[in-house]
Amino acid sequence: MKKHNFSAGPSILPRVAIENAAKAILDFDGIGLSLLEISHRSADFEAVNNEAEALFRELLQVPDNYKILFLGGGASTQFFQVPYNLLEKKAGYVNTGVWANKAIKEARLFGETDVVASSEDKNFNYIPKNYTIPTDLDYLHITTNNTIYGTEYKTDIDSPVTLVADMSSDILSRPVDVSKYGLIYGGAQKNIGPAGVTFVIVREDILGKVSRKLPSMVDYRNHIANQSMFNTPPVFAIYVVRETLRWLKSIGGVPAIQKLNEEKAALLYEEIDRNPLFEGTAVKEDRSLMNICFVMTEKYADLAPQFLEFAKSKGMVGIKGHRLVGGFRASTYNALPKESVQALVDCMREFEKMHVK
């Protein structure tokens, strides 16, 4: 039976990236060594690292005055690395859920941290709007896509101060005006690679402004000077990133994947809105293209466990909702084919015929 992988992360990858990585584990580019055992200082791997960076820059149209880094530690390390490097007097954060909350907690270890807007009043089911951004902030931090609650920024906001964004779960899913941001970061394990590598896109002129002394591994400038090789990088994960970015370029890049992502999301949201068994959890204008969250309607709430088991029997993987929201979550990241979304829709319709008379 075909499996349809809706996991929230680590998540589905392009099949070609997985196949090429599997071959490289046995013999990397015919050199007689495994990808897992080559030196990160070798010319073979440096070529991989350089191509991954170049593809990332090309696909996202990253300006020349920004550096791209591939680091370890996940987005959770960036929660403290960002304020370590940027917070001198005061930072501002928009609280849109669990991951934003974690970032806020870390920032408060380094200085004054204000929550300038929040959607906590409605269990994070919307993106805050029409708030004033103080001009005395060192930076404003946002989380562009909220995997647990299924909300997403649809445009790049204008900020009078340096804008920092956690784009872990929607990077490369839509065009981004990188020039509006001072720093963008994220874990790769949603749209661009496996767990183990973190991307950072940073404008160099915002660095070196804090008065505190920085540990070597935390200072972005050290990683820039060493082209992401200040210490041993996650070699295998970066290789898979390169293969994934090659795949994305081959299908038409970000504009093409945005169109596909919009089609996938529309297909599933239309069924959620039509089917009397289900309802969405996020306000419609802020619904995520990447993490589609829904629950059973009140009338049919007791059928939730049955639907989950029924969906599993049809090959649906990873659709159980996060414990803070409940219900179901279908993560429709870049590599998920439209056919998988259609299979889930068909599953929902079949379950409806079984229970709605």
matplotlib code that plots the C-alpha trace (Angstrom):
import matplotlib.pyplot as plt

x = [0.0, 1.3, 2.1, 1.3, 3.6, 2.0, 4.5, 5.3, 9.0, 11.3, 9.1, 8.8, 11.8, 11.9, 12.4, 15.4, 17.2, 16.7, 17.8, 20.9, 21.8, 21.4, 23.9, 26.3, 26.3, 27.7, 30.0, 30.2, 30.6, 32.6, 35.5, 35.4, 34.4, 31.1, 29.6, 29.5, 33.3, 34.7, 36.5, 34.6, 37.8, 38.1, 37.5, 34.7, 32.6, 33.6, 32.0, 28.8, 28.7, 29.4, 26.7, 24.2, 24.9, 24.8, 21.4, 19.9, 21.0, 19.6, 16.3, 15.5, 17.2, 19.4, 21.2, 25.0, 25.3, 23.8, 25.7, 24.3, 25.4, 24.8, 25.1, 24.2, 22.0, 18.6, 16.3, 16.3, 20.0, 19.1, 16.6, 19.6, 22.2, 20.1, 19.9, 23.5, 24.6, 22.0, 20.3, 22.1, 19.3, 15.8, 14.3, 10.7, 8.9, 5.6, 4.1, 2.3, 2.7, 5.0, 8.1, 7.8, 7.4, 10.6, 12.5, 11.1, 12.2, 15.8, 16.0, 15.1, 18.3, 20.2, 18.2, 14.9, 12.5, 9.0, 6.1, 4.8, 1.9, 0.3, -2.4, -2.4, -5.9, -7.4, -5.1, -2.9, -5.4, -4.5, -1.6, -1.5, -2.0, -2.2, 0.2, 2.9, 6.5, 8.6, 11.5, 13.9, 14.2, 17.5, 15.4, 11.8, 11.5, 8.6, 7.8, 6.5, 4.7, 3.4, 3.4, 1.3, -1.5, -1.5, -1.1, 1.2, 2.4, 1.3, 3.5, 6.8, 6.0, 7.6, 9.6, 11.4, 13.9, 16.0, 13.6, 14.5, 12.4, 12.2, 11.2, 11.8, 8.6, 7.9, 11.3, 11.3, 7.6, 6.9, 8.9, 10.4, 11.9, 15.0, 16.1, 13.3, 15.0, 18.3, 18.4, 16.4, 17.0, 15.4, 15.7, 16.0, 13.9, 10.6, 11.3, 15.0, 16.7, 16.8, 17.2, 20.8, 21.4, 20.2, 20.3, 21.0, 20.8, 22.3, 23.1, 26.6, 26.2, 24.0, 26.8, 29.4, 27.2, 26.8, 29.1, 29.2, 32.0, 30.8, 31.8, 33.5, 30.9, 28.1, 29.6, 28.1, 31.2, 33.4, 31.1, 31.0, 34.8, 35.1, 32.3, 30.2, 33.3, 34.4, 33.8, 32.8, 29.5, 26.7, 28.1, 25.4, 22.5, 24.1, 24.5, 20.7, 20.0, 22.0, 20.0, 16.7, 17.6, 18.6, 15.2, 13.4, 15.3, 14.5, 10.8, 10.8, 12.0, 10.1, 7.3, 6.5, 6.4, 4.3, 1.7, 1.7, 1.5, -1.5, -3.2, -2.6, -3.8, -6.9, -7.8, -7.7, -9.2, -12.1, -12.9, -12.6, -15.0, -17.4, -17.4, -19.9, -17.5, -14.6, -13.8, -10.5, -8.9, -7.1, -8.9, -9.2, -7.1, -4.1, -4.4, -1.0, -0.1, 2.3, 0.5, -3.3, -4.9, -8.5, -10.8, -14.0, -17.1, -18.8, -21.6, -19.1, -16.4, -16.6, -15.6, -12.1, -10.3, -12.1, -11.2, -7.5, -7.5, -9.4, -6.9, -4.0, -5.6, -5.6, -1.9, -2.1, 1.0, 1.5, -1.9, -2.5, -2.8, -0.4, -1.5, -2.0, -4.6, -5.9, -7.6, -5.6, -2.7, -1.7, 1.7, 1.9, 5.5, 7.2, 8.0, 4.5, 2.8, -0.7, -1.8, -1.2, -3.5, -6.1, -5.8, -6.5, -9.5, -10.8, -10.3, -12.3, -15.2, -15.3, -15.5, -18.3, -20.3, -19.9, -21.1, -23.3, -26.8]
y = [0.0, 3.4, 5.7, 9.4, 11.2, 14.2, 14.3, 17.7, 17.2, 15.5, 15.3, 14.1, 14.7, 14.5, 10.9, 11.7, 13.3, 10.2, 7.9, 10.0, 10.2, 6.4, 5.9, 8.4, 6.6, 3.6, 5.4, 9.2, 10.3, 7.2, 8.1, 4.7, 6.3, 6.8, 10.2, 9.5, 9.1, 11.8, 14.8, 18.0, 19.7, 17.6, 19.3, 16.8, 18.0, 21.7, 21.5, 20.2, 22.9, 25.6, 24.4, 24.1, 27.7, 28.9, 27.1, 28.6, 32.1, 31.6, 30.1, 32.6, 35.5, 36.3, 39.7, 39.7, 41.5, 38.5, 35.4, 31.9, 29.5, 25.8, 25.2, 22.6, 22.9, 23.3, 26.4, 26.0, 27.0, 30.1, 31.1, 32.1, 32.7, 35.5, 37.6, 36.7, 38.4, 41.1, 42.1, 45.1, 47.1, 45.7, 43.2, 42.8, 39.5, 38.6, 35.7, 33.3, 30.0, 27.5, 28.1, 31.9, 31.4, 29.4, 32.1, 34.8, 32.8, 32.5, 36.2, 37.2, 35.7, 38.5, 41.6, 43.4, 41.6, 42.9, 41.0, 43.6, 41.5, 38.2, 35.8, 33.9, 35.3, 33.0, 30.0, 31.3, 30.7, 34.0, 36.2, 39.6, 42.7, 46.5, 46.7, 49.4, 48.3, 50.4, 52.1, 51.7, 47.9, 46.2, 43.9, 42.5, 38.7, 36.8, 33.2, 33.1, 29.8, 28.1, 24.4, 23.5, 26.0, 26.2, 29.9, 31.7, 35.1, 35.6, 38.7, 40.1, 42.8, 46.2, 46.9, 50.1, 48.0, 45.0, 42.1, 38.6, 35.6, 31.9, 30.4, 26.8, 25.4, 27.6, 28.5, 28.2, 27.5, 31.0, 34.0, 36.1, 39.6, 38.8, 42.5, 43.2, 41.0, 41.3, 37.6, 34.5, 31.1, 27.7, 24.0, 22.3, 19.3, 20.6, 21.9, 21.6, 18.7, 16.2, 16.9, 17.9, 21.1, 24.7, 27.5, 31.1, 34.0, 37.1, 40.6, 41.2, 44.9, 43.9, 41.9, 43.0, 45.7, 44.2, 45.0, 41.5, 39.0, 36.1, 32.5, 31.5, 29.0, 31.5, 34.4, 34.3, 36.2, 33.1, 30.9, 33.4, 33.7, 29.9, 29.4, 27.3, 25.2, 26.8, 23.3, 20.1, 20.7, 18.2, 16.8, 14.3, 16.7, 19.4, 16.9, 16.2, 19.9, 20.2, 17.4, 18.9, 22.3, 20.7, 19.1, 22.4, 24.2, 21.4, 21.8, 25.5, 26.9, 28.9, 30.3, 26.8, 25.3, 28.2, 27.4, 23.8, 24.5, 26.8, 24.1, 21.5, 23.7, 24.8, 21.2, 20.2, 23.4, 23.2, 19.7, 20.7, 23.5, 21.4, 18.2, 18.3, 16.1, 18.6, 22.2, 24.2, 25.7, 28.8, 31.9, 31.6, 34.6, 33.3, 29.6, 28.0, 26.5, 24.1, 22.8, 22.4, 21.9, 20.7, 18.9, 17.1, 19.3, 19.2, 16.9, 14.2, 14.8, 11.2, 9.9, 11.4, 8.3, 6.2, 8.6, 8.6, 4.8, 4.8, 7.2, 5.1, 2.1, 4.1, 4.9, 8.3, 8.9, 11.7, 13.3, 13.3, 16.9, 18.3, 17.7, 21.4, 21.7, 18.1, 16.9, 16.5, 18.1, 17.5, 19.0, 19.7, 20.6, 21.2, 17.5, 16.2, 15.4, 16.7, 13.1, 12.6, 15.5, 14.1, 10.7, 12.3, 14.2, 10.9, 9.3, 12.1, 11.8, 8.0, 8.4, 10.9, 8.5, 5.9, 8.2, 11.0, 9.8]
z = [0.0, -0.9, 2.0, 2.0, 4.3, 6.0, 8.9, 10.4, 10.5, 9.8, 6.8, 3.2, 0.9, -2.9, -3.9, -6.1, -3.2, -1.1, -3.9, -4.6, -0.9, -0.6, -3.5, -2.0, 1.3, -0.5, -2.9, -3.1, -6.8, -7.6, -5.4, -3.5, -0.2, 1.5, 1.9, 5.6, 5.8, 3.6, 5.0, 5.2, 4.1, 0.9, -2.4, -3.0, -0.1, -0.5, -4.0, -2.4, 0.2, -2.4, -4.7, -2.0, -1.0, -4.6, -5.3, -2.1, -3.1, -6.6, -5.7, -3.0, -4.8, -1.8, -2.3, -2.4, 0.9, 2.7, 3.8, 3.8, 6.5, 7.2, 10.9, 13.5, 16.5, 14.9, 15.1, 18.9, 19.0, 16.9, 19.6, 21.8, 19.1, 17.6, 20.8, 21.7, 18.5, 18.2, 21.5, 23.1, 24.7, 23.7, 21.3, 20.2, 19.5, 18.0, 19.8, 17.5, 19.3, 20.9, 18.9, 19.2, 23.0, 23.2, 21.3, 23.6, 26.7, 25.3, 24.4, 27.9, 29.1, 27.2, 27.7, 27.7, 25.5, 24.7, 23.2, 20.8, 19.6, 20.4, 19.2, 22.5, 23.3, 20.7, 21.1, 18.3, 15.6, 13.7, 12.8, 14.8, 12.6, 12.9, 15.8, 16.3, 16.0, 18.4, 16.7, 19.7, 19.2, 18.3, 16.2, 15.8, 15.6, 13.9, 13.2, 9.6, 9.8, 12.9, 12.5, 15.6, 15.0, 11.2, 10.7, 8.3, 7.2, 3.6, 2.9, 4.1, 6.6, 6.6, 9.8, 10.9, 12.7, 11.8, 11.1, 12.1, 11.0, 11.9, 8.6, 9.5, 8.0, 5.0, 3.6, -0.2, -0.3, -1.6, -2.8, -0.1, -0.3, 1.6, 1.6, 4.2, 6.7, 8.6, 9.4, 8.4, 10.0, 10.3, 10.7, 7.4, 8.2, 6.6, 3.1, 2.2, 3.9, 6.8, 10.5, 11.4, 9.5, 10.1, 7.6, 8.4, 6.0, 7.5, 6.4, 7.5, 8.6, 11.5, 13.2, 15.7, 17.3, 20.8, 23.6, 25.2, 24.4, 22.2, 22.5, 19.3, 18.2, 18.8, 16.8, 13.3, 12.0, 12.7, 10.6, 7.8, 7.7, 7.5, 5.0, 7.4, 8.3, 11.6, 13.0, 11.3, 9.5, 9.1, 5.9, 5.1, 5.8, 3.6, 0.7, 0.9, 1.0, -2.3, -3.8, -2.7, -4.0, -7.3, -7.5, -6.7, -9.4, -11.9, -11.4, -11.9, -8.6, -6.0, -8.3, -9.5, -6.0, -4.7, -7.4, -6.5, -2.7, -3.3, -5.3, -2.6, 0.2, -1.7, -2.4, 1.2, 2.7, 0.3, 1.5, 5.2, 4.6, 2.6, 4.6, 7.6, 9.6, 9.7, 10.4, 10.3, 13.4, 11.9, 10.7, 6.9, 6.0, 7.9, 7.0, 6.4, 3.1, 4.9, 8.0, 7.5, 10.9, 11.3, 13.8, 13.9, 14.1, 17.6, 16.3, 15.2, 17.8, 19.1, 15.6, 15.7, 16.9, 14.3, 11.5, 12.5, 12.3, 9.1, 7.5, 8.7, 7.0, 3.8, 4.0, 5.6, 7.8, 10.4, 10.3, 14.1, 15.4, 17.9, 21.5, 22.1, 19.3, 18.9, 15.9, 12.7, 10.9, 7.3, 6.6, 2.9, 2.4, -0.9, -1.7, -0.9, -4.3, -5.0, -5.4, -1.7, -0.8, -3.2, -1.5, 1.9, 0.5, -1.0, 2.5, 4.1, 1.6, 2.0, 5.8, 5.4, 3.3, 6.1, 8.9, 7.5, 6.5]

ax = plt.figure().add_subplot(projection="3d")
ax.plot(x, y, z, "-o")
ax.set_aspect("equal")
plt.show()
